[in-house]
Amino acid sequence: MRVNVAPGRYILAVSGGVDSMVLLDLLVKQAHSSQLRAKSSASSLELIVAHFNHGIRPDSAEDEKLVRNTAKKHGLKFEAGQGKLGAGASEAKARAARYKFLESVKNKHKALSIITAHHQDDLIETAFINMLRGTGRQGLSAITSNENVTRPLLHVTKKQIREYAKKHKIIWREDTTNKSDAYLRNYLRSQIMSKLKPRDKKLILNSIDKAAATNKILNSEIATLSHNLITNSRLNRRKFIMLPNEVADDVIMAWFRSQGFRSYDRKTVIRTRLSIKTALPKTSVAVSKGLKLVVGRKDVSLVSSDKNA
């Protein structure tokens, strides 16, 4: 099993679990091979290991210790972050905190991208989760469409990762929360993914690939449409009202993302669309915690709730 990452400096997210520890081993081997072939540093692979301690489990310090020692063994730079989220933290909150840390490390080291150990099974699980959350067409290809994150293991199954770890005597730590079906991803993993046959996964992956290709085309069209509707972060209400609901929802999601707002679900999008189309001028509507929609006669804007409309 091999990976192929283009030359450059990257932030490698390593949790200490089997997926990321295997990826670390694979990339160290690629980096060593590229150094032997490289004629200049520009054609080599530079890795900076980043570990985020969410502070959810009492034994999480042991994860950081393992990752730190492994990075040191390979002569790699190491960055650690502390979340202190507590045992009741949700998956969404943990993910947001982790990526905020990884982005800060990426900016600090002026790296090209963040590398994560998401694999083929993660791809399917994420598509399932997003469908259940009602994220629409975007959710089907959410992992593959994120150009800010490099995921070299998307062609590899969880089974192959474990086989590689066993063969190469990779040391990793099991996250005890992965055994709890209280988390949606864990439930899908134990109750659904484990029952899927290879041909079932292949059909699902083909659908995800088709959705990704379609989304690329549609996103380009939505981007053009949004450009015509949004000026200085304000959405033209008159033009928006004329859009079909399905298209209007896509424009809202594009608008949200352009404003740095990503913690939304299907209900938030629909509520925002209805408010834009029907709310009276000079009113405001809560979109999410800390964010509201200010409605005018000709346009609407998003502002923090603690600001005056």
Buried (B, 14 or more C-beta within 10 A) or exposed (E): EEBEBEBBBBBBBBBBBBBBBBBBBBBBBBBEEBEEEBEEEEEBBBBBBBBBBBBBBEEBEEBBEBBBEBBEEBEBBBBBBBBEBEEEBEEEBBEBBBBEBBEBBBEEBEBBBBBBBBBBBBBBBBBBBBEEBEBBBBBBBBBBEEEEBBBBBBEBBBEBBBEBBEEEEBEBBEBEBEEEEEBBBBBBBBEEBEEBEEEEBEEBBEBBBEBBEEBEEBBEEBEEBBEEBBEEEBBBBEBBEEBEEEBBBBBBBBBBEEBEBEEBEBEBBBBBBEBBBEBEEEEBBEBBEEBBBBBBEEBBBBBEEEEEE
